[in-house]
Amino acid sequence: MQGALLTTAMLLLPIGGQDDLSMESERELLARIIKNTNKTSGAVFEELGKRKSKDSLRALEQGFAELTALPAVLSASKAFAHFKGVDGLERGAIKTLYDAAQDAKQARRRNAAVGLALFPVAASAELHRLVDRSDDPVVRANALKGLLPELSESAGKRDLRKITENLRLTPTLTRGKAVKALKAILTNGGTKHFKGALTDKDIGISVKRMIAQALSESEVDGVEEHLLDGLKAPEDSLVYAALVMLSERGCDDYGKHLSRLVRSKDKAIRQEALVAQAKLSGGDPTFFERLMDQATEEDPVARSAAAISLAAVRTPDALEALYGLLNDSEYSVRFQAVEAILAARHRSSIGPLLDRLDRESGVMRPAILKNLRLLTGEDFGNSTQMWLNWWRDHMEEFQLPSLEDAQAAQNEQN
């Protein structure tokens, strides 16, 4: 009898995408779902959900049972959230989603977990069971998203472990949400639980990167101690990231690690460690002499690092040494010198850049032209002669504009 009624309702369905769903009964809406299954418009599920009635929940549950694929199964899963806090109906919605989150069909279980996570308080027990027991890592991650506020609030060691063991980026559990939760654990007194996290072999590299980001962005005392652990991580990319983060935070307590890292086989680590070493040695009377020696070392990475450090020193002698690196035999050193010159931002750089412009081709030439535009606020295209003519006529009275003014001038010319 019910099948006959649904068949009749399907025959009476309006044609077109602009139907007023609010005028249709729950039976008619269910008929739409049965007719279109996985191609059902999300608006149909939304209409059933926002009615928040016993009949609409029953129709949503029956329709949901017909779905096996995106986008309908996701839309339906989210529509159950309308029953959050509705007496007598909320538990039914949670049970439907929890059961579906254990379905044999991948799309059903994964998207049901997305819907269940929209009940972070009422479905806490179910979400914990999914995170602890599901064999599907995406189900665990989607369920974990709903538990993040709870876990970050309690901020215990087990809470952090539950996050790190099950964290996996999905369309709903984004990097931003994960990092926010990790930062909340730090804020709520869980700093000590991060000890050794960046060297833990049981934590995946993607999760370690999020932990490092949370530590670097946190203002809580004690986080630098755990960032320092990152300098001993087995993953080179994490070591490099930790070096950059410590430098950006102005940390001055990692010099003992640098003597090891400046000998790293990884070029990026070696260069960053050399630059950091130079920064930490800034007050040493012999610092500049060592920097000058570094600019002549056989290792091109050391010379590239020297270019960065010389730009930071910015004294006339340092700038002169930096300009000398524009003529280095190694392309990577010359490129770093060009980039460092922009960072140093000094009028004396224009002449050496113009001298080099006439001798460079390939990607180096556009890099030099870009820096000339950002140093001068002028634009003479790709013509070396026009740049030289302009500099000959203006070098005596030229005043270096601010970076903001130079950029504004470029925007006007474009």
RAWO-V640619 format. One line per field, one symbol per residue. ss: DSSP state (H for helix, E for strand, C for the rest). phi: phi as a letter, one per 40 degrees, with the letter a starting at -180 (. if undefined). psi: psi as a letter, one per 30 degrees, with the letter a starting at -180 (. if undefined). Layout:
ss: ???
phi: ???
psi: ???
//
This chain:
ss: CHHHHHHHHHHCCCCCCCCCHHHCCHHHHHHHHHHHHHHCCHHHHHHHHHHCCHHHHHHHHHHHCCCCCCCHHHHHHHHHHHHCCCCCCHHHHHHHHHHHCCCCCHHHHHHHHHHHCCCCCCCHHHHHHHHHHCCCHHHHHHHHHHHHHHHHHHCCHHHHHHHHHHCCCCCCCCHHHHHHHHHHHHHHHHHHHHCCHHHCCCCCHHHHHHHHHHHHHCCCCCHHHHHHHHHHCCCHHHHHHHHHHHHHCCCCCCHHHHHHHCCCCCHHHHHHHHHHHHHHCCCCCCHHHHHHHHCCCCCHHHHHHHHHHHHHHCCHHHHHHHHHHHHCCCHHHHHHHHHHHHHHCCCCHHHHHHHHHCCCCCHHHHHHHHHHHHHHCCCCCCCHHHHHHHHHHHCCCCCCCCHHHHHHHHHHHC
phi: .cccccccccccccchcbcccccccccccccdccccfccccccccccccccfbccccccccccccccbacccccccdcccccccgcdgbdcccccccccccbcccdccccccccccccbcccbdccccccccbcccccdccccddccddcccccfccccccccccbcacbdbcccdcccdccccccccgcdcccdgccbcccbcccccccccccccccbccgccdcccdccbcccdccdcccdccccccgcbbbdcccccccbccccccdcccccccccccdccdcdccccccccbccccccccccdccccccgcdccccccccccbcccdcccccccccccccfbccccdcccccdcbbagcccdcccccccccbgbabgccccccccccdcbccbcbcccdccccccccccc
psi: eeeeeeeeeeffklklggkjfffkleeeeeeeeeefcfgkkffeeeeeeffhleeeeeeeeeeeffkfllfeeeeeeeffffgkgjkffeeeeeeeeeeffglfkeeeeefeeeeeffifeegeeeeeeeeffkfjfeeeeeeeeffeeeefeehleeeeeeeeffkkklfeileeeeeeeeeeeeegggefffkgefgjffkleeeeeeeeeeeffkgkkffeefeeeffgkfkeeeeeeeeeeeeefgkghgeffefeffgkfkeeeeeeeeeeeeefgefkfgeeeeeeeefglejfeeeeeeeeeeeeegleeeeeeeeeffgkfkeeeeeeeeeeeeeeikfffeeeeeeeefflabfeeeeeeeeeefefgljgbgjeeeeeeeeeffeegkkklleeeeeeeeeef.
//
